[in-house]
Amino acid sequence: MSAIPANPKPKALIVPHKHKVVLPTVLAHCKPGELPANMLKDVKPYGKLLFCAADAWLAFKERAHQEGIATFKPSSANDCYRSIATQTIAWNDRMTTEVIAGVKPRIYQGKNFYLKPGKAPIAQPGKSNHNWGISVDVSEASGARFEFMAEHALEYGFTWELDSEKWHINYFRGDSIPDAVTAWKKAKALL
């Protein structure tokens, strides 16, 4: 009989699917993090998303509530659309130019930046899907909530980007509205 290690290495998280993000054509003449206010829609309790991503999120959220997931929301207002200014503040909070041994640097504005210990990874300002208003960091994406997300995200046009961020989902359908979102909009008389 072999001995079981005292601290077994945790299994790597694998998100259910990753699809290439197709940006809606309405974004063609926009800069990331500089979307006009009339393209953004509130997703209460806080945050804003690009209108098509917002509709998909609101439909997904309603389905979550119907299936007994009482809380289905972004982690904070900054975990939906982020302006360049907001992304830059978050970048500066999480990254440093001071060399950290064993941490692979990322280049931004021609400088090496290192992720500070204990901080969540973040994309460079202008490189995040949050800057397009199509990403949501889902609060407490674990247990039944994550199982629900894994089972139904595709129906509403959401996918994952990274295995290491199971809370971070992107609306990836571009101009193609998922059937579940169309049905939700019809039921709400939004079409």
C-alpha positions in Angstrom: 0.0 0.0 0.0 1.4 3.4 -0.9 1.2 6.3 1.4 -1.1 9.2 0.7 0.7 12.5 0.7 -0.1 14.7 3.7 -0.9 17.7 1.4 -2.0 16.4 -1.9 -1.5 18.8 -4.8 -4.9 20.3 -5.7 -6.2 19.4 -9.2 -6.0 22.2 -11.8 -9.3 23.8 -12.5 -10.5 23.2 -16.0 -13.3 25.5 -17.2 -16.0 23.8 -19.3 -15.3 25.5 -22.6 -13.4 28.3 -24.2 -14.5 30.0 -27.5 -12.9 32.7 -29.5 -14.5 36.1 -28.7 -16.2 37.8 -31.6 -16.7 41.5 -30.9 -20.1 43.0 -32.0 -19.7 45.2 -35.1 -21.0 48.2 -33.2 -17.6 48.3 -31.5 -15.7 48.7 -34.8 -15.1 52.4 -34.4 -14.6 52.4 -30.6 -11.5 52.2 -28.5 -11.4 49.7 -25.6 -12.2 51.4 -22.3 -13.7 54.4 -24.1 -17.2 53.2 -25.0 -19.9 55.9 -25.2 -22.4 55.9 -22.4 -25.3 55.1 -24.7 -23.7 51.8 -25.6 -23.7 50.6 -22.0 -26.6 49.2 -20.0 -26.9 48.8 -16.2 -26.7 45.3 -14.8 -27.9 45.8 -11.2 -27.0 45.5 -8.5 -24.0 47.3 -10.0 -21.9 47.6 -13.1 -22.6 48.2 -16.8 -22.1 46.0 -19.9 -22.3 46.6 -23.7 -26.0 46.4 -24.4 -26.0 43.0 -26.1 -23.8 41.5 -23.4 -26.1 43.1 -20.8 -29.1 41.5 -22.3 -27.4 38.1 -22.3 -26.3 38.6 -18.7 -29.7 39.7 -17.5 -31.3 36.7 -19.2 -28.7 34.4 -17.7 -29.2 35.9 -14.3 -33.0 35.4 -14.5 -32.5 31.8 -15.4 -30.1 31.4 -12.4 -32.8 32.7 -10.1 -35.4 30.4 -11.6 -33.1 27.5 -11.0 -32.6 28.4 -7.3 -29.3 30.3 -7.6 -30.4 33.2 -5.3 -27.3 35.4 -5.8 -26.0 35.7 -9.3 -24.1 39.0 -9.7 -20.8 40.6 -10.7 -18.2 40.7 -7.9 -18.3 44.5 -8.0 -19.1 47.4 -10.3 -15.5 47.2 -11.6 -16.0 43.6 -12.6 -18.1 44.4 -15.7 -17.2 47.3 -18.1 -14.0 49.0 -17.1 -12.9 52.3 -18.5 -9.2 52.7 -19.4 -8.8 54.8 -16.2 -10.4 52.1 -14.1 -8.3 49.4 -15.8 -5.1 51.5 -15.2 -5.9 51.9 -11.5 -6.4 48.2 -11.1 -3.2 47.4 -13.1 -1.2 49.8 -10.9 -2.6 48.2 -7.8 -1.8 44.6 -8.8 1.5 45.1 -10.7 4.9 46.5 -9.9 8.0 47.4 -11.8 10.1 46.0 -8.9 11.6 42.7 -9.9 10.0 39.8 -8.1 12.0 36.6 -8.3 10.3 33.7 -10.0 7.6 35.9 -11.5 7.5 36.2 -15.3 7.4 39.9 -16.3 4.7 41.4 -18.6 5.5 44.3 -20.8 3.4 47.4 -20.6 4.4 50.9 -21.9 7.8 49.4 -22.7 8.5 48.4 -19.1 8.6 45.0 -17.3 5.8 44.6 -14.7 5.5 41.8 -12.2 2.3 40.6 -10.5 2.4 41.4 -6.8 2.1 38.4 -4.4 -1.5 37.6 -3.5 -3.0 39.7 -6.3 -5.2 38.3 -9.1 -3.9 38.6 -12.6 -5.0 41.5 -14.8 -4.7 42.4 -18.4 -2.9 45.5 -19.5 -5.1 48.6 -20.0 -6.8 48.4 -23.4 -6.2 44.6 -23.6 -9.0 43.3 -21.4 -12.4 42.2 -22.6 -13.7 44.2 -19.6 -12.7 47.3 -21.6 -15.1 46.2 -24.3 -18.0 45.7 -21.8 -18.4 42.0 -22.6 -16.8 40.5 -19.5 -18.3 39.7 -16.1 -16.4 38.5 -13.0 -19.1 36.4 -11.3 -19.2 36.7 -7.5 -18.6 33.4 -5.7 -18.3 31.3 -8.8 -18.1 28.0 -7.1 -20.3 25.1 -6.0 -23.9 25.1 -7.3 -23.3 28.6 -8.9 -20.4 27.4 -10.9 -22.2 24.2 -11.9 -25.1 26.2 -13.2 -22.7 28.5 -15.1 -20.9 25.5 -16.6 -24.2 23.9 -17.7 -25.9 27.1 -19.1 -23.3 29.7 -20.1 -23.2 28.7 -23.8 -27.0 29.1 -24.1 -26.6 32.7 -23.2 -23.5 33.4 -25.3 -20.8 33.3 -22.5 -17.5 31.4 -22.4 -14.4 31.3 -20.4 -11.0 32.8 -21.2 -8.6 31.1 -18.7 -8.7 27.9 -16.6 -7.3 29.9 -13.7 -10.2 32.3 -13.6 -13.5 30.3 -13.4 -15.3 33.5 -12.3 -14.4 35.4 -15.5 -16.8 34.9 -18.4 -17.0 36.7 -21.7 -19.9 37.3 -24.1 -18.4 35.9 -27.3 -21.2 35.8 -29.8 -20.7 39.1 -31.5 -23.8 40.1 -33.5 -25.3 36.6 -33.2 -27.9 36.7 -30.4 -28.4 33.4 -28.7 -31.9 31.8 -28.9 -32.2 31.9 -25.1 -31.6 35.7 -25.1 -34.0 36.2 -27.9 -36.7 34.2 -26.0 -36.0 36.2 -22.9 -36.3 39.5 -24.8 -39.6 38.5 -26.3 -41.0 37.4 -22.9 -40.0 40.9 -21.6 -41.4 42.6 -24.6 -38.0 44.0 -25.5 -38.2 42.9 -29.1 
